[in-house]
Amino acid sequence: MLQPLAALLTLAAVSHFNELETLPLMAFDESPAAALWRPVHDSVMGGVSDGQVRAIEGAVRMAGDMSLDNNGGFASFRAGVELPDLAAYHGLALRVRGDGQTYKLSLRTDNRWDGVSWQTSFATTADTWTTVYLAFEHLTPSWRGRLVANAGVFDASSIDQVGILIADKQPGPYQIDVAAIDAWRAAPSAQEGAPEAPAQGTRLAASVRTCVLAGSLDAGLDASGLVDALRWSERVLVIAAPDQLGAPASIQIGSLLARDGELANRELRIVHLMGSNGGRVAGRTLGSDQVRGLREQWDLPAGEWSAVLVGKDGGVKARWSEPVVPNDLFELIDAMPMRTREVDTRRPI
């Protein structure tokens, strides 16, 4: 019954989206900035990876050699910080120049150097300055490289440590320059109205699903396996952008994360595909084979903006060629028979 509506939505235009708002947090344009960072490598566990941080013009440079010897495999740099309450923001924007390898942002909220860290990956382009927009929603809890399933929900109001690390079996030299870190958000349009509150337990359930999915991806889940893992578990909004972690996709994702309670209520997972070789879901970076497999699965050509809504049955329910207005998306989901049954089941008798 939804196919005619899906066809209609393919042609629908978006009326308005707010611009991305940023809040400057850390700028590294002076030499004392390097003193904020402390190297913490796998030597604490017997490994032999190394690296130092130093000031360069307008940034700090983190460079060294990552080794897998002696069961090692990571190099990291951490800065103790006193960030403002960022609960009203959707993530952090990093101005970086990398070497083509994949790095991780690591955040801590418990003022402990060996506590749980909340991590998400980002790709870099060799010798090119880029701004990567990382969503708090994509963070997954980790302790010594292992997923922490009972860590609860990330608290953006109390970030006291920021870290950059390289891991994931990428041995050899590494170098990344960091010029600035900002907070970002995309406030919904005034036409969207007040967001609805999450139903009891839905945010925790969403966090548990994220941890389970992240664990499966860490175990080597391919594109077909990812599709199977999502089927009957969650609805999926696939945002397929032509660029890396750029502002346009972040405005789209931010406008949805501003309504995160409604995402949790509808058991809706965001999958972000970037070009032909990059992607993100559940705080994990998707490889080029996974991205190409998902684009083929959902018929999403590279090089142009597109989005699809995938139902729990695995079928495509709607397509958009421009950013999706959250209210339109939620109304579409609420009209689905399965969603109607879910609401009736949860309604108190």
C-alpha positions as MATLAB code, in Angstrom:
seq = 'MLQPLAALLTLAAVSHFNELETLPLMAFDESPAAALWRPVHDSVMGGVSDGQVRAIEGAVRMAGDMSLDNNGGFASFRAGVELPDLAAYHGLALRVRGDGQTYKLSLRTDNRWDGVSWQTSFATTADTWTTVYLAFEHLTPSWRGRLVANAGVFDASSIDQVGILIADKQPGPYQIDVAAIDAWRAAPSAQEGAPEAPAQGTRLAASVRTCVLAGSLDAGLDASGLVDALRWSERVLVIAAPDQLGAPASIQIGSLLARDGELANRELRIVHLMGSNGGRVAGRTLGSDQVRGLREQWDLPAGEWSAVLVGKDGGVKARWSEPVVPNDLFELIDAMPMRTREVDTRRPI';
ca = [
       0.000    0.000    0.000;
       2.954    2.341    0.593;
       4.439    2.054   -2.895;
       2.394    4.902   -4.466;
       3.268    7.133   -1.530;
       6.926    6.196   -1.893;
       6.834    7.134   -5.554;
       5.239   10.471   -4.671;
       7.877   11.200   -2.029;
      10.629   10.567   -4.539;
       9.560   13.819   -6.232;
       8.867   15.815   -3.074;
      10.924   18.957   -2.469;
      12.232   20.212    0.868;
      11.056   23.674    1.826;
      13.733   24.780    4.301;
      16.578   23.605    6.520;
      18.503   25.714    9.008;
      22.220   26.296    8.591;
      24.736   24.391   10.652;
      25.582   26.131   13.932;
      29.034   25.733   15.489;
      30.520   26.547   18.887;
      34.334   26.953   19.006;
      35.831   24.744   21.727;
      39.551   24.211   21.107;
      41.889   26.045   18.705;
      45.512   25.000   18.279;
      47.022   28.046   16.615;
      49.587   28.746   19.345;
      52.572   26.685   20.505;
      51.318   26.092   24.097;
      48.444   24.071   22.618;
      50.719   21.054   22.198;
      51.212   20.913   25.947;
      47.534   20.013   26.383;
      48.067   16.593   24.775;
      49.554   13.536   26.451;
      50.705   10.485   24.422;
      49.138    7.233   25.635;
      50.259    4.313   23.455;
      50.045    0.536   23.634;
      53.254    0.484   25.694;
      50.963    0.522   28.742;
      49.995   -3.016   27.642;
      53.429   -4.176   26.473;
      53.273   -2.835   22.907;
      55.949   -0.830   21.121;
      53.965    1.802   19.196;
      55.256    5.346   19.614;
      54.477    8.934   18.749;
      54.826   12.518   19.879;
      52.805   15.695   19.559;
      54.277   19.053   18.609;
      53.079   22.456   17.557;
      53.195   23.451   13.893;
      51.867   26.585   12.231;
      48.169   26.851   13.106;
      47.808   23.290   14.454;
      49.241   20.460   16.496;
      50.852   17.470   14.786;
      50.518   13.923   16.159;
      52.949   11.560   14.482;
      54.811    8.334   15.077;
      54.783    4.646   14.244;
      52.042    2.166   15.097;
      53.161   -1.447   15.611;
      51.325   -4.735   16.094;
      54.311   -6.301   17.868;
      53.924   -7.657   21.414;
      50.130   -7.711   21.033;
      50.091   -3.951   20.566;
      48.111   -2.021   18.030;
      47.234    1.535   19.000;
      48.699    4.995   19.447;
      46.721    7.789   21.034;
      46.879   11.335   22.335;
      44.629   12.687   25.069;
      43.828   16.150   26.380;
      42.145   16.892   29.683;
      39.583   19.617   29.050;
      36.772   21.564   30.664;
      34.200   21.760   27.896;
      30.848   23.494   28.370;
      27.605   21.551   28.569;
      27.093   20.274   25.012;
      23.794   18.461   25.561;
      22.110   20.846   23.112;
      24.631   20.009   20.366;
      24.760   17.033   18.023;
      28.479   16.364   17.761;
      32.000   17.673   17.277;
      33.629   19.094   14.136;
      37.360   18.492   13.714;
      39.548   20.459   11.341;
      42.206   17.906   10.385;
      44.878   17.097    7.827;
      45.678   13.404    7.758;
      47.608   10.816    5.797;
      44.784    8.836    4.233;
      44.387    6.495    7.202;
      41.385    6.084    9.509;
      41.492    7.622   12.978;
      39.152    7.720   15.972;
      37.797   10.475   18.153;
      37.663    9.373   21.781;
      35.700   11.174   24.500;
      35.513   10.517   28.230;
      33.017   11.810   30.765;
      34.127   10.212   34.053;
      37.431   12.032   34.686;
      39.334    8.722   34.584;
      42.284    7.988   32.291;
      41.455    4.286   32.189;
      37.671    4.525   32.201;
      35.160    3.975   29.422;
      35.880    5.959   26.269;
      33.229    6.835   23.716;
      34.648    6.440   20.226;
      33.799    6.979   16.592;
      35.974    6.665   13.476;
      36.728    9.111   10.690;
      38.653    8.838    7.434;
      41.297   11.343    6.356;
      42.554   12.505    2.975;
      46.330   12.561    2.594;
      47.864   16.048    2.840;
      44.465   17.761    2.600;
      42.706   19.887    5.200;
      39.114   18.748    5.790;
      36.446   19.329    8.405;
      34.849   16.121    9.636;
      31.511   16.282   11.440;
      31.158   13.504   14.015;
      27.794   12.874   15.672;
      27.454   11.997   19.357;
      24.814    9.509   18.219;
      27.531    7.514   16.441;
      29.692    7.097   19.557;
      30.080    3.621   21.023;
      31.506    2.839   24.481;
      34.866    1.065   24.601;
      37.325   -0.074   27.255;
      40.787   -1.234   26.159;
      39.469   -1.906   22.666;
      36.449   -3.889   23.802;
      32.819   -2.894   23.448;
      31.109   -2.051   26.766;
      27.517   -3.225   26.423;
      26.206   -1.793   29.721;
      27.699    1.706   29.544;
      24.324    3.419   29.154;
      23.916    6.597   27.076;
      26.646    9.106   26.233;
      26.393   12.297   28.315;
      27.475   15.303   26.255;
      27.045   17.608   29.246;
      30.171   16.406   31.053;
      33.014   15.811   28.560;
      36.318   16.113   30.420;
      38.748   14.416   28.027;
      39.252   14.460   24.257;
      41.445   11.971   22.442;
      42.692   11.111   18.947;
      43.903    7.585   18.234;
      44.890    5.254   15.446;
      44.229    1.516   15.746;
      42.318   -1.120   13.761;
      45.414   -2.946   12.467;
      46.987   -0.046   10.561;
      50.705   -0.629   11.288;
      53.355    1.762   10.102;
      53.963    5.518   10.164;
      51.054    7.848   10.892;
      50.612   11.618   10.979;
      47.570   13.771   11.650;
      47.364   17.538   12.169;
      44.517   19.025   14.197;
      43.762   22.743   13.899;
      40.483   23.109   15.792;
      37.614   21.305   17.479;
      34.111   22.815   17.526;
      30.697   21.615   18.634;
      27.982   21.532   15.959;
      24.227   21.292   15.747;
      21.458   21.721   13.233;
      18.386   23.068   14.977;
      15.074   21.985   13.435;
      12.979   24.489   11.531;
      10.362   26.354   13.525;
       7.800   24.596   11.343;
       8.822   21.289   12.930;
       7.256   22.095   16.288;
       8.344   20.722   19.660;
       9.915   17.245   19.584;
       8.035   14.454   21.289;
       9.532   12.849   24.381;
      10.955    9.335   24.080;
       8.747    6.557   25.428;
      10.007    4.865   28.564;
      12.995    2.636   27.890;
      13.309    3.410   24.180;
      16.613    5.293   24.424;
      18.210    2.527   26.476;
      16.899   -0.089   24.044;
      18.366    1.930   21.153;
      21.738    2.073   22.928;
      21.728   -1.692   23.431;
      20.909   -2.270   19.742;
      23.774    0.053   18.797;
      26.235   -1.900   20.942;
      25.107   -5.235   19.499;
      25.341   -3.956   15.919;
      28.756   -2.389   16.560;
      30.005   -5.691   17.942;
      28.810   -7.530   14.844;
      30.529   -4.998   12.585;
      33.750   -5.394   14.562;
      33.496   -9.135   13.934;
      33.579   -8.562   10.159;
      29.945   -8.202    9.106;
      29.670   -7.644    5.337;
      26.978   -5.643    3.518;
      24.629   -8.608    3.179;
      25.070   -9.496    6.837;
      24.388   -5.896    7.879;
      21.133   -5.860    5.930;
      20.132   -9.146    7.581;
      21.079   -7.841   11.049;
      18.852   -4.777   10.618;
      15.870   -6.661    9.196;
      13.073   -7.091   11.783;
      15.203   -5.240   14.342;
      15.071   -1.615   13.181;
      13.834    0.654   10.452;
      16.637    2.300    8.504;
      17.049    5.738    6.999;
      19.948    5.559    4.546;
      21.511    8.952    3.849;
      23.708    8.636    0.768;
      25.835   11.734    0.263;
      28.395   12.397   -2.477;
      30.988   13.785   -0.071;
      32.893   12.859    3.065;
      31.776   14.041    6.504;
      30.669   17.430    5.173;
      28.244   20.081    6.342;
      25.266   19.227    4.068;
      24.993   15.676    5.371;
      25.540   16.905    8.926;
      22.664   19.384    8.593;
      20.470   16.475    7.524;
      21.674   14.183   10.298;
      21.576   16.999   12.851;
      17.978   17.879   12.016;
      17.104   14.249   12.794;
      19.253   13.975   15.914;
      17.493   17.052   17.261;
      14.512   14.691   17.340;
      16.425   11.743   18.799;
      13.540   10.779   21.063;
      11.371   10.306   18.002;
      14.074    8.221   16.321;
      14.163    5.971   19.395;
      10.369    5.765   19.551;
      10.246    4.571   15.945;
      13.276    2.262   16.239;
      14.934    4.122   13.379;
      18.616    3.597   12.570;
      20.600    6.093   10.463;
      23.083    4.661    7.960;
      25.336    7.311    6.399;
      27.060    6.511    3.100;
      29.697    8.946    1.831;
      30.756    8.661   -1.773;
      31.827    5.216   -2.974;
      34.267    4.276   -0.258;
      33.076    5.697    3.078;
      30.210    5.036    5.406;
      29.172    5.045    9.055;
      26.676    3.203   11.189;
      26.540    2.468   14.926;
      29.757    4.426   15.472;
      31.666    2.241   13.045;
      33.302    3.099    9.718;
      32.148    1.012    6.768;
      34.718   -0.168    4.254;
      34.504    0.370    0.517;
      33.186   -3.169   -0.139;
      30.448   -2.684    2.459;
      29.483    0.713    1.039;
      29.326   -0.552   -2.532;
      27.280   -3.542   -1.395;
      24.779   -1.331    0.441;
      24.486    1.098   -2.482;
      23.758   -1.850   -4.761;
      21.290   -3.347   -2.271;
      19.276   -0.140   -2.031;
      19.948    1.240   -5.546;
      21.774    4.376   -4.409;
      24.076    5.758   -7.126;
      27.317    7.361   -5.974;
      27.987   11.000   -6.766;
      24.558   12.382   -5.914;
      22.402   13.007   -2.872;
      19.749   10.397   -2.167;
      17.999    8.847    0.809;
      15.770    5.840    1.323;
      13.553    4.632    4.139;
      13.819    0.881    4.655;
      11.146   -0.885    6.665;
      11.735   -3.606    9.214;
      10.823   -6.133    6.531;
      13.806   -4.953    4.482;
      11.720   -3.304    1.769;
      12.270    0.256    0.539;
       9.271    2.384    1.549;
      10.270    5.816    0.224;
      12.996    7.654   -1.658;
      14.129   11.262   -1.578;
      16.490   13.150   -3.864;
      16.899   16.011   -1.352;
      17.247   16.218    2.457;
      14.307   14.791    4.368;
      12.074   16.924    6.586;
      11.805   15.037    9.909;
       8.053   15.580   10.321;
       7.400   14.140    6.858;
       9.544   11.131    7.688;
       7.827   10.480   11.025;
       4.348   10.849    9.534;
       5.238    8.309    6.861;
       6.501    5.816    9.440;
       3.491    6.344   11.699;
       1.182    5.439    8.809;
       2.811    2.033    8.364;
       0.713   -0.927    9.558;
       3.591   -2.407   11.572;
       4.196    0.894   13.359;
       0.488    1.199   14.125;
       0.543   -2.250   15.729;
       3.625   -1.324   17.759;
       1.922    1.775   19.144;
      -1.225   -0.188   20.007;
       0.858   -2.840   21.787;
       2.682   -0.252   23.927;
      -0.440    1.746   24.767;
      -1.505    1.207   28.433;
      -4.771   -0.682   28.821;
];
